[in-house]
Amino acid sequence: MEHLSKKLSIFDRYMTGWIILAMVVGVGVGYFWPAVPTVIDQLSIGTTSLPIAIGLILMMYPPLTKVDYGQMGRVFKDWRTLVFSLFQNWVLGPIIMFLLAVVFLHNYPDYMVGLIMIGLARCIAMVIVWSELAHGDSEYTAGLVAFNAIFQILFYSIFAYFFVTILPGWFGLKTYTLHISMLEIAKTVFIYLGIPFIAGITSRYAIIHFKGRQWFETKYVPKISRITFWALIFTIIMMFSVKGEKVVQLPLDVVRIAIPLLLYFLIMFFASFAIAHRRKVAYPVAASLSFTAASNNFELAIAVAVGIFGINSGEAFAAVIGPLVEVPVLLALVNVALRFKKKFS
């Protein structure tokens, strides 16, 4: 372990500290300089925040460039594991988040709906970063992300209608009428996954063709790898600053929303690893499955909540708290996964 730590840069060794510092800086900026969040909100096209979108696209580019897309065929050959992942993401995950939202937030219907919408938005972005940090299978993660992206475009509107308009009524709770088109979902998926995917796959094959695989792997990849770290820090500061004032003003509400979110991440992560271990799945694939199941597409949840309920709504506030909880929790789970790695070897 000591030998490994010597190989890691100061950024990798103290990743948790840097993330926490970025969160504190973001909240401080939003609280002490309220004009900054206003400017960030103004730098938007529709419900898409340009600073956050740029940060996420830059963060996604290096991992998607490193993926060996020629190896992705095996993701689709192992249909049992693929079906298991789809069940986790599109049946188990939404149901668990719905139940947690009802149990903890039934007296706060706006927050409850915001949480449900987070549970329906399966991860297509940050999971690639978490999987890479946890030494997961990058090709497998990319394959699962592609599946989730397609499922989101096709089924998010249907799931949202069922879980927000119909299902709460069965529990005697307030229901909402939502109008979310497949085109809106497709636009969000394209911004946060399509753009970095096209850039990554294009640059990968162009550079390998003109400069060779060795130059690509030994020169180009090391140079772009650090982009992910700085883009992650930038994105966290932007996200936390937008709601920094509210986080400070409504700390109890933040805690109310954070508790079911925390439970959700832990349940999905540990259950996925346990099942993968029992099925004797190799560690890299198990890590990819677990982080895919535990992560959520907060960009989509925020965009939908803002578009339907407004930027100052309780639903939008709950959606924003999602990544504020997910980032430090998933980062901590990266360290847990690396400890699990020993049990799989």
Secondary structure, DSSP 8 states (H G I E B T S, - for coil): -HHHHHHS-HHHHTHHHHHHHHHHHHHHHHHH-THHHHHHHHSEETTEEHHHHHHHHHHHHHHHHH--GGGTHHHHH-HHHHHHHHHIIIIIHHHHHHHHHHHHHTT-HHHHHHHHHHHHSB-SSHHHHHHHHTT--HHHHHHHHHHHHHHHHHHHHHHHIIIIIIHHHHTT---------HHHHHHHHIIIIIHHHHHHHHHHHHHHHHH-HHHIIIIIHHHHHHHHHHHHHHHHHHHHHHTHHHHHH-HHHHHHHHHHHHHHHHHHHHHHHHHHHHTT--HHHHHHHHHHHH-B-HHHHHHHHHHHH-TTSHHHHHHHHHHHHHHHHHHHHHHHHHHHHHHH-
